[in-house]
Amino acid sequence: MHKLVLNETQRFLLRSVSIIVLGLFINQLLQTAGGIVLARVLNDPALFGEVNLLLQIFGMVSLFLNVGFNAALVYSFSTNVQEAVQDKFRLALIGSMFFGIVVSLLLAALSPWLARAYQLPSLQGALLISSLMLIFNSVINVGVASFSGNRDFGTQAFFMVITTIFSTMGMILGVLAPAGHNLLWGVSLWMGVGSLLTALFICWKAKRVHRPRWGGGIRLSQMREMMKYGVPVWAGNIAKAFQQPFLVMVIGASSVVAVGHLANAFRITGFIGIVTWAFMIVTFPFVAESSKDWAESRRRGTLCVRYNNLILYPLTLAICLYPDEINGFLFGTSYATGDSGTYIRLLALGVFFSSVGRLGGNILAGLGKTKANFWVMIVAGIFVVALVPFIAGNHPVLAVWIYTGGWAVSALSMIWFFYREGFKLDWWKAYGEPLLPTLAMGALMELGRFTGSWFGWFVGMGIVCLLLGTYYIEANPLPVRGMLRLKPSVGGRNKLNR
């Protein structure tokens, strides 16, 4: 066995992803801890539900911020730092703030209707206060995008954590010190203060590190160019983000029990979703940096998918093999009943299929091709919107099958987009070879089911086999991988750069 030696590109990728994973994991823990503190301080399910309703509405509205300016800024910093500092940062900030004001005015206009719809009068004032926070969040997103495009992922992860800390502290302060003895107003006010402080800190940091030119004219042609690039990414993210809440709402109309099972399944599979999320954040600027070098871009894209799958394959298989055991351990054996295992398996597969489209979309976005990201997300969501409302009432499990099937079709469409753009990855290296250690692990674990008291030992041997197998394929290229390694094609390169 050869000694495993990583080159500089591999070390940078793994180090950057590790930093982002750590940041996302800390964020998840902070949000969970904040929810626990909130529930214990309120000690009232009705009030707890009201606060979470406010947070859910604000979270959904926040999806519509920035209109792609942050994605365009990441690409600009990755490909032309001087232009980004001189013009693009300022234009992204102005454009994001403008649309942040538009979205905040729309939320303020809708607040009376939402308050009546939920029969919660205090919600109107809370949403009016929250609408101001949207403007601050627009600034935060631009600042974070500048450090992401500059590939300073440590600072980006730090900002992510700081944003969550201020937001969580504001939520708790709003409960402890409500504005005018109004709980929802207090939560909105203090969370807004947290957003303002975060925006000021990030702007100060961006000024100190990037030294952008704040003054200058507003060039509408450049802003249109940035929107042309960023809007498909923005719209694709919206199309992806709405699916899970929509699925829960539709199924919840007919089966509260199914919603409980589904919620636990989302919590379990959400942690493996962090893996692809981290790779997405790193992949975009990582590939964009080499977008003018065909061979290097393809190598970097293949590397991102490969390492994502080396982690995602075994996690997905473990969840699919032992859904009831994991569910019972985390939430109690009373929740590991009925169709709960089926929901967990389907959503785990959905996370894997979605990783193909989401990560692939970011690879092409790094090459200046953003339309694929939009259409791949639309393909996944159209099945949920068109079919689930008519099926969920009588067949909630089938509804989740449709959700997962939509992501499977989305994955196939992403591969088609790779061929359409003339940018074919090394498929064996990206998707085939990483599967081998996972299959070996799964075989040992399944064999252990028939050994009774030796089952735990076989699980341990499966994990050891996974680690050794991963080390082996990284240190010893398999012959078939060398046979299938693709070479840059002149035609593909010309098509990409046209």
VEXDREN-2710 file (C-alpha; in Angstrom, 1 decimal):
% VEXDREN-2710
k/r/px/py/pz
1/MET/0.0/0.0/0.0
2/HIS/1.3/3.4/-1.0
3/LYS/1.6/6.2/1.5
4/LEU/-1.3/8.7/1.1
5/VAL/0.0/12.1/0.1
6/LEU/-2.4/15.0/-0.5
7/ASN/-1.4/17.8/-2.9
8/GLU/-2.0/21.5/-2.0
9/THR/-5.4/21.6/-3.8
10/GLN/-6.7/18.6/-1.9
11/ARG/-5.5/19.9/1.4
12/PHE/-7.1/23.3/0.7
13/LEU/-10.4/21.7/-0.2
14/LEU/-10.5/19.4/2.8
15/ARG/-9.4/22.1/5.2
16/SER/-12.0/24.6/3.9
17/VAL/-14.8/22.1/4.0
18/SER/-13.8/21.1/7.6
19/ILE/-14.0/24.7/8.6
20/ILE/-17.4/25.2/7.1
21/VAL/-18.8/21.9/8.5
22/LEU/-17.6/23.0/11.9
23/GLY/-19.4/26.4/11.5
24/LEU/-22.6/24.8/10.2
25/PHE/-22.5/22.2/13.1
26/ILE/-22.0/24.9/15.7
27/ASN/-24.9/26.9/14.1
28/GLN/-27.1/23.8/14.3
29/LEU/-26.3/23.3/17.9
30/LEU/-26.8/27.0/18.7
31/GLN/-30.2/27.0/17.1
32/THR/-31.2/23.8/18.9
33/ALA/-30.0/25.2/22.2
34/GLY/-31.9/28.4/21.6
35/GLY/-35.1/26.5/20.9
36/ILE/-34.6/24.5/24.2
37/VAL/-34.0/27.7/26.2
38/LEU/-37.0/29.4/24.6
39/ALA/-39.3/26.4/25.3
40/ARG/-38.2/26.2/29.0
41/VAL/-38.4/30.0/29.6
42/LEU/-41.9/30.3/28.1
43/ASN/-43.1/27.0/29.5
44/ASP/-46.3/27.5/27.4
45/PRO/-46.8/25.5/24.2
46/ALA/-49.2/28.2/22.8
47/LEU/-46.6/31.1/23.2
48/PHE/-43.8/28.8/22.0
49/GLY/-45.9/28.2/18.9
50/GLU/-46.5/31.9/18.3
51/VAL/-42.8/32.7/18.5
52/ASN/-41.9/29.8/16.1
53/LEU/-44.6/31.0/13.7
54/LEU/-43.0/34.5/13.6
55/LEU/-39.6/32.9/13.0
56/GLN/-41.0/30.6/10.3
57/ILE/-42.6/33.6/8.4
58/PHE/-39.4/35.6/8.7
59/GLY/-37.3/32.7/7.5
60/MET/-39.5/32.2/4.4
61/VAL/-39.5/35.9/3.5
62/SER/-35.6/36.0/3.9
63/LEU/-35.3/33.6/1.0
64/PHE/-36.3/36.4/-1.3
65/LEU/-33.5/38.8/-0.3
66/ASN/-30.4/39.8/-2.4
67/VAL/-31.9/38.7/-5.8
68/GLY/-28.7/36.9/-6.7
69/PHE/-26.3/39.9/-6.0
70/ASN/-24.5/37.9/-3.3
71/ALA/-23.9/34.9/-5.7
72/ALA/-22.6/37.4/-8.4
73/LEU/-20.3/38.9/-5.9
74/VAL/-18.8/35.5/-4.9
75/TYR/-18.1/34.9/-8.6
76/SER/-16.6/38.3/-9.1
77/PHE/-14.2/38.0/-6.1
78/SER/-13.2/34.6/-7.4
79/THR/-12.4/35.6/-10.9
80/ASN/-11.5/39.4/-10.8
81/VAL/-10.7/40.7/-7.4
82/GLN/-9.8/44.2/-8.6
83/GLU/-13.1/44.7/-10.3
84/ALA/-14.9/43.3/-7.3
85/VAL/-13.2/45.7/-5.0
86/GLN/-13.6/48.7/-7.3
87/ASP/-17.2/48.3/-8.4
88/LYS/-18.9/45.0/-7.8
89/PHE/-18.9/45.2/-3.9
90/ARG/-20.6/48.6/-3.9
91/LEU/-23.1/47.7/-6.6
92/ALA/-24.0/44.4/-4.9
93/LEU/-24.5/46.3/-1.6
94/ILE/-26.7/48.9/-3.3
95/GLY/-28.7/46.4/-5.2
96/SER/-29.2/44.1/-2.2
97/MET/-30.3/47.0/0.0
98/PHE/-32.7/48.2/-2.6
99/PHE/-34.4/44.8/-3.0
100/GLY/-34.2/44.4/0.8
101/ILE/-36.3/47.6/1.2
102/VAL/-38.8/46.3/-1.5
103/VAL/-39.2/43.0/0.3
104/SER/-39.5/44.7/3.7
105/LEU/-42.3/47.0/2.3
106/LEU/-44.1/44.0/0.9
107/LEU/-43.9/42.2/4.3
108/ALA/-45.2/45.4/6.0
109/ALA/-48.1/45.5/3.6
110/LEU/-49.0/41.9/4.1
111/SER/-48.6/42.0/7.9
112/PRO/-52.3/42.9/8.6
113/TRP/-53.5/40.1/6.4
114/LEU/-51.1/37.6/8.1
115/ALA/-52.2/38.7/11.5
116/ARG/-55.9/38.1/10.6
117/ALA/-55.1/34.8/8.9
118/TYR/-53.5/33.4/12.0
119/GLN/-55.9/35.3/14.4
120/LEU/-52.9/36.8/16.2
121/PRO/-53.1/40.6/16.4
122/SER/-49.7/41.1/17.9
123/LEU/-48.2/39.4/14.8
124/GLN/-48.8/42.6/12.7
125/GLY/-46.6/44.8/14.8
126/ALA/-43.9/42.1/15.1
127/LEU/-43.7/41.7/11.3
128/LEU/-43.5/45.5/10.9
129/ILE/-40.5/45.5/13.2
130/SER/-39.0/42.4/11.5
131/SER/-39.3/44.1/8.1
132/LEU/-36.5/46.5/9.1
133/MET/-34.3/43.5/10.0
134/LEU/-34.5/42.3/6.3
135/ILE/-32.5/45.3/5.2
136/PHE/-29.8/44.5/7.8
137/ASN/-29.7/40.9/6.6
138/SER/-29.3/42.0/3.0
139/VAL/-26.1/43.8/4.1
140/ILE/-24.9/40.8/6.1
141/ASN/-25.4/38.5/3.1
142/VAL/-23.3/40.7/0.8
143/GLY/-20.5/41.0/3.4
144/VAL/-20.4/37.2/3.9
145/ALA/-20.4/36.7/0.1
146/SER/-17.2/38.9/-0.2
147/PHE/-15.3/36.6/2.1
148/SER/-16.6/33.5/0.5
149/GLY/-15.5/34.7/-2.9
150/ASN/-12.2/35.6/-1.5
151/ARG/-12.0/32.0/-0.2
152/ASP/-11.5/33.1/3.4
153/PHE/-13.8/30.4/4.7
154/GLY/-12.6/30.8/8.3
155/THR/-13.9/34.3/8.4
156/GLN/-17.1/33.2/6.6
157/ALA/-17.7/30.5/9.2
158/PHE/-17.0/32.9/12.0
159/PHE/-19.6/35.3/10.5
160/MET/-22.2/32.5/10.2
161/VAL/-21.7/31.7/13.9
162/ILE/-21.7/35.3/15.0
163/THR/-25.0/35.9/13.1
164/THR/-26.6/32.9/14.8
165/ILE/-25.3/34.0/18.2
166/PHE/-26.7/37.5/17.9
167/SER/-30.0/36.2/16.4
168/THR/-30.4/33.6/19.2
169/MET/-29.5/36.0/21.9
170/GLY/-32.0/38.5/20.5
171/MET/-34.7/35.9/20.5
172/ILE/-34.1/35.0/24.1
173/LEU/-33.8/38.7/25.2
174/GLY/-37.1/39.3/23.5
175/VAL/-38.7/36.7/25.7
176/LEU/-37.0/37.9/28.9
177/ALA/-37.6/41.7/28.1
178/PRO/-40.6/42.0/25.8
179/ALA/-41.3/45.4/24.2
180/GLY/-44.3/47.0/25.9
181/HIS/-45.1/43.6/27.5
182/ASN/-45.7/42.2/24.0
183/LEU/-43.8/39.0/23.5
184/LEU/-43.6/38.9/19.7
185/TRP/-42.7/42.6/19.5
186/GLY/-39.8/42.0/21.9
187/VAL/-38.5/39.1/19.9
188/SER/-38.6/41.1/16.7
189/LEU/-37.0/44.1/18.3
190/TRP/-34.1/42.4/19.9
191/MET/-33.4/40.1/16.9
192/GLY/-33.4/43.3/14.8
193/VAL/-30.8/44.8/17.2
194/GLY/-28.7/41.7/16.8
195/SER/-28.9/41.9/13.0
196/LEU/-27.9/45.6/13.1
197/LEU/-24.8/44.9/15.2
198/THR/-23.9/42.0/12.9
199/ALA/-24.2/44.1/9.8
200/LEU/-22.1/46.9/11.3
201/PHE/-19.4/44.4/12.3
202/ILE/-19.3/42.7/8.9
203/CYS/-19.1/46.0/7.1
204/TRP/-16.2/47.1/9.3
205/LYS/-14.4/43.8/8.7
206/ALA/-15.0/44.1/4.9
207/LYS/-13.7/47.7/4.9
208/ARG/-10.6/46.6/6.8
209/VAL/-9.8/43.5/4.7
210/HIS/-11.0/44.3/1.2
211/ARG/-10.9/48.1/1.3
212/PRO/-13.7/48.5/-1.3
213/ARG/-14.4/51.8/-3.1
214/TRP/-17.6/53.0/-1.4
215/GLY/-18.0/56.0/-3.6
216/GLY/-18.7/56.0/-7.4
217/GLY/-21.5/55.9/-9.9
218/ILE/-24.3/53.4/-10.1
219/ARG/-23.8/51.6/-13.4
220/LEU/-27.1/49.9/-14.3
221/SER/-25.5/47.8/-17.0
222/GLN/-23.2/46.2/-14.5
223/MET/-26.1/45.7/-12.1
224/ARG/-28.1/44.0/-14.8
225/GLU/-25.1/41.8/-15.7
226/MET/-24.8/40.8/-12.0
227/MET/-28.5/40.0/-11.8
228/LYS/-28.3/38.0/-15.1
229/TYR/-25.7/35.8/-13.4
230/GLY/-27.2/35.7/-9.9
231/VAL/-31.0/35.5/-10.4
232/PRO/-31.0/31.8/-11.6
233/VAL/-29.0/30.8/-8.5
234/TRP/-31.4/32.9/-6.3
235/ALA/-34.5/31.4/-7.9
236/GLY/-33.1/27.9/-7.7
237/ASN/-32.5/28.3/-4.0
238/ILE/-36.0/29.4/-3.4
239/ALA/-37.4/26.5/-5.4
240/LYS/-35.4/24.1/-3.3
241/ALA/-36.0/25.7/0.1
242/PHE/-39.8/25.7/-0.1
243/GLN/-40.2/21.9/-0.7
244/GLN/-39.8/20.6/2.8
245/PRO/-42.2/23.1/4.5
246/PHE/-44.7/22.6/1.7
247/LEU/-44.5/18.8/2.1
248/VAL/-45.0/19.1/5.9
249/MET/-47.9/21.5/5.5
250/VAL/-49.8/19.3/3.0
251/ILE/-49.3/16.1/4.9
252/GLY/-50.1/17.8/8.2
253/ALA/-53.6/18.7/6.9
254/SER/-54.6/15.1/7.1
255/SER/-52.2/13.3/9.5
256/VAL/-50.6/14.8/12.6
257/VAL/-48.9/11.5/13.3
258/ALA/-47.3/11.5/9.9
259/VAL/-46.0/15.0/10.5
260/GLY/-44.3/13.9/13.7
261/HIS/-42.6/11.0/11.9
262/LEU/-41.6/13.4/9.1
263/ALA/-40.3/16.0/11.4
264/ASN/-38.0/13.5/13.2
265/ALA/-36.8/12.2/9.8
266/PHE/-35.9/15.7/8.7
267/ARG/-34.0/16.3/11.9
268/ILE/-32.0/13.0/11.4
269/THR/-31.2/13.5/7.7
270/GLY/-30.6/17.3/8.3
271/PHE/-27.3/16.5/9.9
272/ILE/-26.0/14.6/6.8
273/GLY/-27.3/17.5/4.6
274/ILE/-24.7/19.7/6.3
275/VAL/-22.0/17.8/4.4
276/THR/-23.2/18.8/1.0
277/TRP/-24.0/22.3/2.2
278/ALA/-20.4/22.8/3.3
279/PHE/-19.1/21.5/0.0
280/MET/-21.5/23.8/-1.9
281/ILE/-20.2/26.8/-0.1
282/VAL/-16.6/25.9/-0.8
283/THR/-17.1/24.5/-4.4
284/PHE/-18.5/27.7/-5.9
285/PRO/-15.4/30.0/-5.4
286/PHE/-13.1/27.0/-5.5
287/VAL/-14.1/26.1/-9.1
288/ALA/-14.6/29.8/-10.2
289/GLU/-11.0/30.6/-9.3
290/SER/-9.9/28.2/-12.1
291/SER/-12.8/28.8/-14.5
292/LYS/-10.4/29.9/-17.3
293/ASP/-8.5/26.6/-17.1
294/TRP/-10.6/23.8/-18.5
295/ALA/-8.6/20.8/-17.2
296/GLU/-8.1/22.3/-13.7
297/SER/-11.8/23.2/-13.4
298/ARG/-12.8/19.7/-14.3
299/ARG/-10.3/18.3/-11.8
300/ARG/-11.5/20.5/-9.0
301/GLY/-15.2/19.8/-9.7
302/THR/-14.5/16.0/-9.7
303/LEU/-12.6/16.4/-6.5
304/CYS/-15.4/18.2/-4.8
305/VAL/-18.0/15.5/-5.8
306/ARG/-15.6/12.7/-4.9
307/TYR/-14.9/13.9/-1.3
308/ASN/-18.6/14.8/-0.8
309/ASN/-19.5/11.2/-1.7
310/LEU/-16.8/9.6/0.4
311/ILE/-18.6/11.1/3.4
312/LEU/-22.2/11.0/2.2
313/TYR/-22.3/7.4/0.9
314/PRO/-21.6/5.7/4.3
315/LEU/-23.8/8.1/6.3
316/THR/-26.7/7.6/3.9
317/LEU/-26.3/3.8/3.9
318/ALA/-26.1/3.7/7.7
319/ILE/-29.3/5.6/8.1
320/CYS/-31.0/3.4/5.5
321/LEU/-29.9/0.2/7.3
322/TYR/-30.8/1.3/10.8
323/PRO/-33.5/3.9/10.7
324/ASP/-35.5/2.5/13.6
325/GLU/-32.5/2.1/15.8
326/ILE/-31.3/5.7/15.2
327/ASN/-34.8/7.1/15.7
328/GLY/-35.4/5.2/18.9
329/PHE/-32.0/6.2/20.3
330/LEU/-32.6/9.9/19.6
331/PHE/-36.3/10.4/20.2
332/GLY/-37.4/7.2/22.1
333/THR/-38.7/3.9/21.0
334/SER/-42.3/5.1/21.0
335/TYR/-41.4/7.2/17.9
336/ALA/-39.8/4.3/16.0
337/THR/-43.2/2.9/15.0
338/GLY/-45.4/2.5/11.9
339/ASP/-43.9/4.2/8.8
340/SER/-41.3/6.2/10.6
341/GLY/-38.5/4.0/9.2
342/THR/-39.7/4.4/5.7
343/TYR/-39.8/8.2/6.0
344/ILE/-36.2/8.3/7.3
345/ARG/-35.0/6.0/4.5
346/LEU/-36.7/8.0/1.8
347/LEU/-35.5/11.4/3.1
348/ALA/-31.9/10.0/3.4
349/LEU/-32.0/9.0/-0.2
350/GLY/-33.5/12.4/-1.0
351/VAL/-30.6/14.1/0.6
352/PHE/-28.2/12.1/-1.5
353/PHE/-30.0/12.7/-4.8
354/SER/-30.3/16.4/-4.0
355/SER/-26.5/16.5/-3.4
356/VAL/-26.0/15.7/-7.1
357/GLY/-28.0/18.6/-8.3
358/ARG/-27.1/21.1/-5.6
359/LEU/-23.3/20.4/-5.8
360/GLY/-23.4/20.1/-9.6
361/GLY/-25.2/23.4/-9.9
362/ASN/-22.6/25.1/-7.9
363/ILE/-19.8/23.6/-10.0
364/LEU/-21.4/25.0/-13.2
365/ALA/-22.2/28.3/-11.5
366/GLY/-18.4/28.6/-10.7
367/LEU/-17.9/28.3/-14.5
368/GLY/-20.4/31.1/-15.2
369/LYS/-23.3/28.8/-16.0
370/THR/-26.1/29.4/-13.5
371/LYS/-29.2/28.4/-15.4
372/ALA/-28.6/24.7/-14.7
373/ASN/-29.0/25.4/-10.9
374/PHE/-32.4/27.0/-11.5
375/TRP/-33.9/24.3/-13.8
376/VAL/-32.6/21.4/-11.7
377/MET/-34.3/22.8/-8.6
378/ILE/-37.5/23.4/-10.6
379/VAL/-37.4/19.8/-11.9
380/ALA/-37.3/18.5/-8.3
381/GLY/-40.0/20.8/-7.0
382/ILE/-42.6/20.4/-9.8
383/PHE/-43.4/16.9/-8.8
384/VAL/-44.0/17.9/-5.2
385/VAL/-46.3/20.8/-6.2
386/ALA/-48.2/19.0/-8.9
387/LEU/-48.8/15.6/-7.3
388/VAL/-48.4/15.7/-3.5
389/PRO/-51.5/17.7/-2.7
390/PHE/-53.7/15.1/-4.4
391/ILE/-52.0/12.1/-2.8
392/ALA/-50.9/13.1/0.7
393/GLY/-54.4/12.9/2.3
394/ASN/-54.7/9.2/1.8
395/HIS/-51.1/8.1/1.1
396/PRO/-48.6/10.2/3.1
397/VAL/-45.8/7.7/2.5
398/LEU/-46.4/7.8/-1.3
399/ALA/-46.1/11.6/-1.0
400/VAL/-42.6/11.3/0.4
401/TRP/-41.8/8.8/-2.3
402/ILE/-42.7/11.5/-4.8
403/TYR/-40.5/14.0/-3.0
404/THR/-37.5/11.6/-3.2
405/GLY/-38.3/10.6/-6.8
406/GLY/-38.3/14.3/-7.8
407/TRP/-34.8/14.6/-6.5
408/ALA/-33.8/11.5/-8.3
409/VAL/-35.0/12.9/-11.6
410/SER/-33.3/16.2/-10.7
411/ALA/-30.0/14.3/-10.3
412/LEU/-30.4/12.8/-13.7
413/SER/-31.2/16.2/-15.2
414/MET/-28.0/17.6/-13.6
415/ILE/-25.9/15.0/-15.3
416/TRP/-27.6/15.9/-18.6
417/PHE/-26.7/19.6/-18.0
418/PHE/-23.0/18.6/-17.5
419/TYR/-23.1/16.9/-20.9
420/ARG/-25.0/19.8/-22.4
421/GLU/-22.4/22.3/-21.3
422/GLY/-19.6/20.0/-22.5
423/PHE/-18.2/19.7/-19.0
424/LYS/-18.0/16.0/-18.1
425/LEU/-16.6/15.0/-14.8
426/ASP/-14.5/11.9/-14.2
427/TRP/-17.6/9.9/-13.4
428/TRP/-15.9/6.9/-12.0
429/LYS/-13.6/8.9/-9.7
430/ALA/-16.5/11.1/-8.6
431/TYR/-19.3/8.6/-8.1
432/GLY/-18.0/5.1/-8.7
433/GLU/-14.8/4.6/-6.7
434/PRO/-16.1/6.3/-3.5
435/LEU/-18.9/3.7/-3.4
436/LEU/-16.5/0.7/-2.9
437/PRO/-15.6/1.3/0.8
438/THR/-19.2/1.9/1.6
439/LEU/-20.4/-1.3/0.0
440/ALA/-17.7/-3.2/2.0
441/MET/-18.9/-1.6/5.2
442/GLY/-22.6/-2.4/4.4
443/ALA/-21.8/-6.0/3.7
444/LEU/-20.1/-6.5/7.0
445/MET/-22.9/-4.7/8.9
446/GLU/-25.6/-6.8/7.2
447/LEU/-23.7/-10.0/7.9
448/GLY/-23.6/-9.0/11.5
449/ARG/-27.4/-9.2/11.8
450/PHE/-27.2/-13.0/11.6
451/THR/-24.5/-13.3/14.3
452/GLY/-26.6/-12.4/17.4
453/SER/-24.4/-11.1/20.2
454/TRP/-21.5/-10.5/17.7
455/PHE/-23.5/-7.8/15.9
456/GLY/-21.6/-4.9/17.5
457/TRP/-18.3/-6.4/16.5
458/PHE/-19.3/-6.6/12.9
459/VAL/-20.5/-3.0/13.0
460/GLY/-17.1/-2.0/14.3
461/MET/-15.3/-4.0/11.7
462/GLY/-17.5/-2.4/9.0
463/ILE/-16.4/1.1/10.1
464/VAL/-12.8/0.0/10.2
465/CYS/-13.2/-1.5/6.7
466/LEU/-14.7/1.8/5.5
467/LEU/-11.8/3.8/6.9
468/LEU/-9.1/1.5/5.5
469/GLY/-10.9/1.2/2.2
470/THR/-11.1/5.0/1.8
471/TYR/-7.4/5.3/2.7
472/TYR/-6.6/2.6/0.1
473/ILE/-8.4/4.1/-2.9
474/GLU/-6.9/7.5/-2.1
475/ALA/-3.4/6.1/-1.9
476/ASN/-3.7/3.5/-4.7
477/PRO/-5.4/4.6/-7.9
478/LEU/-7.4/1.6/-9.3
479/PRO/-6.7/0.5/-12.9
480/VAL/-10.2/1.2/-14.0
481/ARG/-10.0/4.8/-12.8
482/GLY/-7.0/5.3/-15.0
483/MET/-8.8/3.8/-18.0
484/LEU/-11.8/6.0/-17.6
485/ARG/-10.0/9.2/-16.8
486/LEU/-11.2/11.9/-19.2
487/LYS/-9.1/14.3/-21.1
488/PRO/-9.9/17.9/-21.8
489/SER/-11.5/18.3/-25.2
490/VAL/-10.9/21.4/-27.3
491/GLY/-14.6/21.5/-28.5
492/GLY/-15.9/21.4/-24.9
493/ARG/-13.5/24.1/-23.8
494/ASN/-14.6/26.4/-26.7
495/LYS/-18.2/25.7/-25.8
496/LEU/-17.6/26.6/-22.2
497/ASN/-15.9/29.9/-22.9
498/ARG/-18.0/31.1/-25.7
END
